């Protein structure tokens, strides 16, 4: 094999070796779907803010967030907050990091939320906060009783946060995220082979 061709093969192997596996989506928070009927659980209107805490174990990009609620809640704001402002294990969400909104309409209990996000988070604890724009006339609700409750819950009324862990709030939450792409084992082998060929090419030119 000529030196020129060897160099070309090495460059190709390096490119293939550095190719990363496609990122795979996974639910990093999933409470499951409860059997509660419409009207059960907590009223979901503009007088309340509901928050649920979850943890991530590595760097991720949040792609989709959904809550489980019913009926017309108007424009719903979904926000990502940092770890507890009142210390580890506290119930007061930290500072707001990201937010997005989506419109709702009348309907049965269902998962509703926002997709197409790209919210980068690192290892740690976070809060998802739901706010509705309609007043109490909307009769929207977020039922509790989920099979896999979150790490913590909080409720805001009249501008003050309350610990809702023992109140049976347990609102539904799904957080879908993708991990940072990592090289696959086969790609790493190609990467090593490419480096070896470049080493041979370099020695022959010396």
C-alpha positions as CSV (number, residue, x, y, z in Angstrom):
1,X,0.0,0.0,0.0
2,X,1.4,3.4,-0.9
3,X,2.1,6.0,1.7
4,X,-0.5,8.3,0.2
5,X,-3.2,5.6,0.3
6,X,-2.2,4.6,3.8
7,X,-2.7,8.2,4.9
8,X,-6.1,8.4,3.3
9,X,-7.2,5.1,5.0
10,X,-6.0,6.4,8.3
11,X,-7.9,9.7,7.9
12,X,-11.1,7.7,7.1
13,X,-10.7,5.4,10.1
14,X,-10.2,8.4,12.4
15,X,-13.4,10.0,11.1
16,X,-15.3,6.8,11.6
17,X,-13.8,6.3,15.0
18,X,-14.7,9.7,16.3
19,X,-18.3,9.3,15.1
20,X,-20.6,9.2,18.2
21,X,-23.6,6.9,18.8
22,X,-26.9,8.7,18.3
23,X,-28.4,10.1,21.6
24,X,-31.2,8.0,22.9
25,X,-34.2,9.5,24.6
26,X,-35.2,8.2,28.0
27,X,-37.7,9.2,30.7
28,X,-35.7,10.5,33.6
29,X,-38.9,11.2,35.6
30,X,-42.0,9.2,35.2
31,X,-44.7,8.9,37.9
32,X,-46.9,6.6,35.8
33,X,-50.6,7.2,35.1
34,X,-53.1,7.1,38.0
35,X,-56.6,5.7,37.9
36,X,-58.1,8.8,39.5
37,X,-61.1,10.3,37.6
38,X,-61.7,13.9,36.4
39,X,-62.2,16.2,39.3
40,X,-60.1,14.1,41.7
41,X,-57.0,15.6,43.2
42,X,-56.0,19.2,43.3
43,X,-57.6,22.1,41.5
44,X,-55.3,23.4,38.8
45,X,-55.8,27.1,38.2
46,X,-54.0,30.4,38.4
47,X,-54.3,30.6,42.2
48,X,-51.8,27.7,42.6
49,X,-48.4,26.6,41.4
50,X,-47.5,23.0,41.6
51,X,-43.9,21.8,41.7
52,X,-42.3,18.3,41.7
53,X,-38.6,17.5,42.3
54,X,-36.6,14.9,40.5
55,X,-32.9,14.1,40.1
56,X,-30.6,13.4,37.2
57,X,-27.4,11.4,37.4
58,X,-25.5,12.8,34.5
59,X,-25.4,15.6,31.9
60,X,-28.6,15.5,29.9
61,X,-30.7,17.6,27.5
62,X,-34.4,17.8,28.5
63,X,-36.5,17.4,25.4
64,X,-40.1,17.0,26.6
65,X,-42.1,17.7,29.8
66,X,-45.6,16.6,30.5
67,X,-48.1,16.9,33.3
68,X,-51.2,14.9,33.9
69,X,-54.3,17.1,34.2
70,X,-57.8,17.7,32.9
71,X,-60.1,20.2,31.4
72,X,-59.2,23.7,30.1
73,X,-56.4,25.3,32.1
74,X,-55.7,28.1,29.6
75,X,-52.1,28.8,28.9
76,X,-50.0,26.6,31.0
77,X,-46.4,27.6,31.9
78,X,-43.9,24.9,32.5
79,X,-40.7,26.0,34.2
80,X,-37.5,24.3,35.2
81,X,-36.1,25.5,38.6
82,X,-32.8,24.7,40.2
83,X,-32.3,22.7,43.4
84,X,-34.0,23.7,46.7
85,X,-33.4,27.3,47.8
86,X,-33.8,26.2,51.4
87,X,-31.1,23.5,51.4
88,X,-30.9,19.8,50.5
89,X,-34.2,18.1,51.0
90,X,-36.0,21.5,51.2
91,X,-39.3,22.3,49.5
92,X,-38.7,25.8,48.1
93,X,-37.6,25.6,44.4
94,X,-34.4,27.5,43.6
95,X,-34.0,30.0,40.8
96,X,-35.9,29.5,37.5
97,X,-33.6,28.2,34.7
98,X,-35.9,27.7,31.7
99,X,-39.6,28.1,30.9
100,X,-42.0,27.4,28.0
101,X,-45.8,27.5,27.6
102,X,-48.5,25.6,25.8
103,X,-52.3,26.1,25.2
104,X,-54.9,23.7,26.5
105,X,-58.5,23.0,25.7
106,X,-61.4,21.2,27.3
107,X,-60.9,17.5,27.6
108,X,-60.5,14.4,29.7
109,X,-57.5,13.6,31.9
110,X,-54.5,13.3,29.7
111,X,-50.7,13.9,29.5
112,X,-50.2,17.5,28.2
113,X,-47.0,19.4,27.8
114,X,-44.2,20.8,25.7
115,X,-41.8,19.1,23.3
116,X,-38.9,20.2,21.1
117,X,-37.0,21.5,24.1
118,X,-33.2,21.5,24.5
119,X,-32.7,22.4,28.1
120,X,-29.2,21.3,29.3
121,X,-28.9,20.1,32.8
122,X,-26.0,18.6,34.8
123,X,-26.1,16.0,37.6
124,X,-28.3,17.2,40.5
125,X,-31.8,17.9,41.7
126,X,-34.4,20.1,39.8
127,X,-38.0,21.2,40.1
128,X,-40.6,21.3,37.4
129,X,-43.3,24.0,38.2
130,X,-46.7,24.1,36.5
131,X,-48.7,27.3,36.4
132,X,-52.2,27.8,34.8
133,X,-53.5,31.1,33.5
134,X,-57.2,30.4,34.0
135,X,-58.9,31.2,37.4
136,X,-60.9,28.8,39.5
137,X,-63.8,28.8,37.1
138,X,-61.9,26.5,34.7
139,X,-62.3,23.5,37.1
140,X,-59.1,22.0,35.8
141,X,-57.5,19.4,38.1
142,X,-54.2,17.5,38.6
143,X,-55.1,14.2,40.3
144,X,-52.8,12.5,42.8
145,X,-52.2,8.9,43.6
146,X,-49.4,8.1,41.2
147,X,-47.6,4.8,41.4
148,X,-44.1,6.3,41.4
149,X,-44.2,9.6,43.3
150,X,-41.4,12.1,42.8
151,X,-38.6,13.0,45.3
152,X,-40.6,16.0,46.7
153,X,-43.6,18.2,46.1
154,X,-44.4,21.8,46.7
155,X,-47.4,24.1,46.4
156,X,-47.5,27.8,46.1
157,X,-50.4,29.9,47.3
158,X,-50.5,33.7,47.7
159,X,-46.9,33.9,46.7
160,X,-45.6,31.5,49.4
161,X,-44.3,27.9,49.0
162,X,-45.5,25.1,51.2
163,X,-44.3,21.6,51.6
164,X,-46.8,19.3,49.8
165,X,-45.0,16.0,50.3
166,X,-47.6,14.9,52.9
167,X,-50.7,16.4,51.3
168,X,-51.4,13.7,48.7
169,X,-50.6,16.1,45.8
170,X,-48.4,13.7,43.9
171,X,-49.1,15.3,40.5
172,X,-48.0,13.4,37.4
173,X,-44.8,14.3,35.7
174,X,-42.9,13.0,32.7
175,X,-39.5,14.4,31.8
176,X,-38.0,13.0,28.6
177,X,-34.3,13.7,28.0
178,X,-31.3,12.5,26.0
179,X,-27.8,11.9,27.3
180,X,-24.7,13.3,25.7
181,X,-23.6,11.2,22.7
182,X,-20.7,8.8,23.5
183,X,-18.5,6.8,21.2
184,X,-19.5,3.2,20.7
185,X,-16.9,0.5,21.4
186,X,-16.6,-0.3,17.7
187,X,-16.0,3.3,16.9
188,X,-13.3,3.5,19.5
189,X,-11.6,0.5,18.0
190,X,-11.6,2.2,14.6
191,X,-10.2,5.3,16.2
192,X,-7.3,3.4,17.7
193,X,-6.6,1.7,14.4
194,X,-6.5,5.1,12.6
195,X,-4.0,6.4,15.2
196,X,-1.8,3.3,14.6
197,X,-1.8,3.8,10.8
198,X,-0.9,7.4,11.2
199,X,2.0,6.3,13.5
200,X,3.3,3.9,10.8
201,X,3.0,6.6,8.1
202,X,4.9,9.1,10.3
203,X,7.7,6.6,10.9
204,X,8.1,5.8,7.2
205,X,8.4,9.4,6.4
206,X,11.1,10.0,9.0
